[in-house]
C-alpha cells in the first residue's frame, strides 16, 4: 500500500488537510486515524495578538513527528504565478521543504484553477528547484503539459474544492490515467465520501488528497478510518483486476445436473 | 518613515544611526513582541520574498509594504 512521492516512500496513499476540524485535538486524532503521512498547511497574515495559528502549527509539527511524515504547504489564495512564486519561497524557508501543493485560482465562484497561470507558475517553480504537486482541472492536455514540464505528481480535481460532489467526470479522470501511465496521479478536491475515493483508486489513481470530507463529518476520527479502508479496498481491487461488465446474464452456479423441479 | 505591515500603517522610528534608514529587523522589532519574533514566520517586501539572513541588511524606504506570514491550517 506504499506510495512514492518525489523519492519519499509513504505508508499511506492518503494525503490530508488540516483545516475545518471542530478542534485542533480532533484534527490530530483524525489525521492519526487516517494513517496519512502527508499533511497540507498554509501561510497567512496573522494578527500579532492572535495565538491560534501558533497552536495549530504546534499540533501539525506533533503529527508530522508522530507519523514520521511530511509537510505539504499549499499556495491557497494565489491568483498569479508571481504571487505563487513569492509564497513558495516563503514556504520553503519556513517549512524546510521543496514540496509544494500548487494552487492558482482562476475563478472565485468555484475555485477553479487558472490553467495558464498554473503552467507559468509550474515552470518557474521547477526551475527554482521545487517539487511541484499541481492542483488542476481534469483536462487531459493540461495534465500532459504539467507532466512534460517535470511534475512527477499531478493532482486533478474530482470536483470543486469543498463541494463533496465526488467524481464529476469519471471519463476524463479515466482518460488521464490511461494517457499518463507513468505519472503519479492524486485525486484532489471534491471528494465527499469513502466510495468516491474507492472509485478513483479502482481506476488506478495513486492516491487521494482530501480535507472537508473528514473534517466536516459528524465524527471526523471515524470518517478518517473509513477513508483509510476505502483507499485500501480500491487499491487492492485495481491490482486484483476488475472483471469486465457483460451485457447478458451468466449463471454463477453450474447448470449441469439441475434438480428435477426445473424439468418440465 | 511610514510603511505598511500586513496592510496596517506603521510609523517606523528612526534608528540610533540617523544616517541609516531602518531595516527589516527594526520594523519587526516594532511590530512584533519579543515572543512573537521567536515564532515561525516568513516575510516578503513589496511582494518579493526576503530571506531571513537578509533582514538586517535590507534597508526600508518610505511607502514600503511588508507581509509577515505565519503557518496556518490548510487543505
Contacts between the chains, C-beta under 8 A, distances in Angstrom:
chain1	res1	chain2	res2	distance
A	17	B	73	7.6
A	17	B	74	6.4
A	17	B	75	3.4
A	18	B	73	4.0
A	18	B	74	6.3
A	18	B	75	7.6
A	19	B	73	4.3
A	19	B	74	5.5
A	19	B	75	4.8
A	20	B	73	7.8
A	20	B	75	7.4
A	21	B	73	7.9
A	27	B	73	7.3
A	40	B	74	5.4
A	40	B	75	5.9
A	41	B	71	5.9
A	41	B	72	6.9
A	41	B	73	6.1
A	41	B	74	4.8
A	42	B	71	7.6
A	42	B	72	5.2
A	42	B	73	7.1
A	42	B	74	3.0
A	43	B	42	6.6
A	43	B	69	4.0
A	43	B	70	6.8
A	43	B	71	6.4
A	43	B	72	6.7
A	44	B	69	6.1
A	44	B	70	6.7
A	44	B	72	4.5
A	45	B	6	4.5
A	45	B	7	7.3
A	45	B	67	6.5
A	45	B	68	7.1
A	45	B	69	6.2
A	45	B	70	7.7
A	46	B	6	7.9
A	46	B	68	7.9
A	46	B	69	7.6
A	46	B	70	4.2
A	46	B	72	7.0
A	48	B	31	6.7
A	48	B	32	5.4
A	48	B	33	6.7
A	48	B	36	5.2
A	53	B	70	4.9
A	53	B	71	6.4
A	53	B	72	4.9
A	54	B	39	5.8
A	54	B	40	8.0
A	54	B	70	7.1
A	54	B	71	7.9
A	56	B	71	7.2
A	56	B	72	6.4
A	56	B	73	5.0
A	57	B	40	6.3
A	57	B	70	7.4
A	57	B	71	4.0
A	57	B	72	7.7
A	60	B	71	7.1
A	60	B	73	7.5
A	73	B	74	7.6
A	74	B	74	5.0
A	74	B	75	7.2
A	76	B	74	5.6
A	76	B	75	7.3
A	82	B	47	7.3
A	83	B	47	7.5
A	86	B	44	5.2
A	86	B	47	5.8
A	86	B	48	6.1
A	86	B	49	5.0
A	87	B	69	7.7
A	89	B	49	3.8
A	90	B	42	3.5
A	90	B	43	7.2
A	90	B	44	6.4
A	90	B	49	5.5
A	90	B	69	5.8
A	91	B	42	7.2
A	93	B	42	5.3
A	93	B	49	7.6
A	93	B	51	6.5
A	93	B	52	6.6
A	94	B	40	5.7
A	94	B	41	6.9
A	94	B	42	4.4
A	94	B	69	7.9
A	94	B	71	6.8
A	95	B	71	7.5
A	161	B	75	7.1
A	162	B	75	7.8
A	211	B	75	3.6
A	212	B	75	7.0
